[in-house]
């Protein structure tokens, strides 16, 4: 059963950020990845109260939004790791600051809006 994605229908940078990372555990996953690339098991050990299914779902959502990427390490490791994209790293750097200065990642919803509306 597909769940309806929460939306605030607001061009405010904070509203947009919550639409992308406001689901349970998402921000804590970003915190874990802010220290560098990690395997799923490393993320899981950093968030032991989160179920593997929820972590997998959040990682897929964050990847779909372009906040996290997944890559395979070169041999001999050949493990898959998750890491922040450039936009995800920027969001993490600014998340502790005021919303002023937080760039909203361009989407079909924000294209064509004024810079002020996107809080650039």
C-alpha positions as CSV (number, residue, x, y, z in Angstrom):
1,X,0.0,0.0,0.0
2,X,1.5,3.3,-1.1
3,X,1.5,6.1,1.5
4,X,0.7,9.6,0.5
5,X,3.8,11.8,0.6
6,X,3.5,14.7,3.1
7,X,3.7,18.1,1.4
8,X,3.4,21.6,2.9
9,X,2.7,23.3,-0.5
10,X,4.9,26.2,0.6
11,X,7.9,27.7,-1.1
12,X,9.7,28.3,2.2
13,X,13.1,26.7,2.4
14,X,12.3,25.0,5.7
15,X,9.0,23.6,4.4
16,X,10.9,22.2,1.4
17,X,13.6,20.7,3.5
18,X,11.0,19.0,5.8
19,X,9.4,17.5,2.7
20,X,12.7,15.9,1.8
21,X,14.2,14.9,5.2
22,X,11.3,15.2,7.6
23,X,10.5,11.6,7.8
24,X,11.5,9.6,10.9
25,X,15.2,8.8,11.1
26,X,16.1,10.7,7.9
27,X,17.9,13.6,9.7
28,X,19.8,11.1,11.9
29,X,20.9,9.2,8.8
30,X,22.2,12.5,7.4
31,X,24.0,13.0,10.7
32,X,25.7,9.6,10.4
33,X,26.7,10.3,6.8
34,X,28.0,13.8,7.6
35,X,31.1,12.0,9.1
36,X,31.8,10.3,5.7
37,X,30.7,7.4,3.5
38,X,29.3,4.4,5.4
39,X,28.1,0.9,4.7
40,X,24.5,0.1,5.6
41,X,25.7,-1.9,8.6
42,X,27.7,1.1,9.9
43,X,24.7,3.3,9.6
44,X,22.6,0.7,11.4
45,X,25.1,0.4,14.2
46,X,25.0,4.2,14.6
47,X,21.2,4.1,14.8
48,X,20.4,0.8,16.7
49,X,16.8,1.7,17.5
50,X,15.9,2.1,13.8
51,X,14.7,-1.1,12.1
52,X,16.6,-2.2,9.0
53,X,13.4,-1.9,6.9
54,X,12.9,1.8,7.9
55,X,16.6,2.6,7.3
56,X,16.4,1.0,3.8
57,X,13.3,3.0,3.0
58,X,14.7,6.3,4.2
59,X,18.0,5.7,2.3
60,X,16.0,5.0,-0.9
61,X,14.0,8.2,-0.4
62,X,17.1,10.3,0.3
63,X,18.7,8.8,-2.7
64,X,15.7,9.6,-4.9
65,X,15.8,13.2,-3.7
66,X,19.4,13.5,-4.6
67,X,20.6,14.0,-1.0
68,X,22.4,10.7,-0.6
69,X,24.2,8.6,-3.2
70,X,25.2,4.9,-3.2
71,X,28.4,3.7,-4.8
72,X,30.5,0.5,-4.8
73,X,34.0,0.7,-3.5
74,X,36.9,-0.6,-5.6
75,X,38.1,-4.2,-4.9
76,X,39.1,-5.8,-2.7
77,X,36.4,-4.1,-0.6
78,X,33.7,-4.0,-3.3
79,X,31.2,-2.9,-0.6
80,X,28.4,-0.5,-1.3
81,X,28.5,2.7,0.7
82,X,26.2,5.6,1.1
83,X,27.4,9.1,1.1
84,X,26.1,12.6,1.0
85,X,25.8,14.3,-2.4
86,X,27.1,17.8,-2.7
87,X,23.6,19.2,-2.0
88,X,23.2,16.8,1.0
89,X,26.5,18.0,2.4
90,X,25.5,21.6,1.9
91,X,22.2,21.0,3.7
92,X,24.0,19.4,6.6
93,X,26.4,22.3,6.9
94,X,23.5,24.8,7.0
95,X,21.0,22.7,9.0
96,X,22.1,24.2,12.3
97,X,21.9,27.7,11.0
98,X,18.9,30.0,10.3
99,X,16.9,29.2,7.2
100,X,18.2,32.4,5.6
101,X,21.0,31.3,3.3
102,X,19.7,27.8,2.9
103,X,19.4,27.1,-0.8
104,X,16.4,25.1,-1.9
105,X,17.4,22.3,-4.3
106,X,15.7,23.2,-7.7
107,X,12.8,21.0,-8.5
108,X,9.9,21.3,-10.9
109,X,8.0,23.0,-8.0
110,X,10.6,25.7,-7.4
111,X,11.7,26.4,-11.0
112,X,10.5,29.8,-12.1
113,X,10.0,31.1,-8.6
114,X,11.7,34.2,-7.3
115,X,15.0,34.0,-5.5
116,X,13.4,35.4,-2.5
117,X,10.7,32.7,-2.5
118,X,13.5,30.1,-2.6
119,X,15.4,31.7,0.3
120,X,18.7,32.1,-1.6
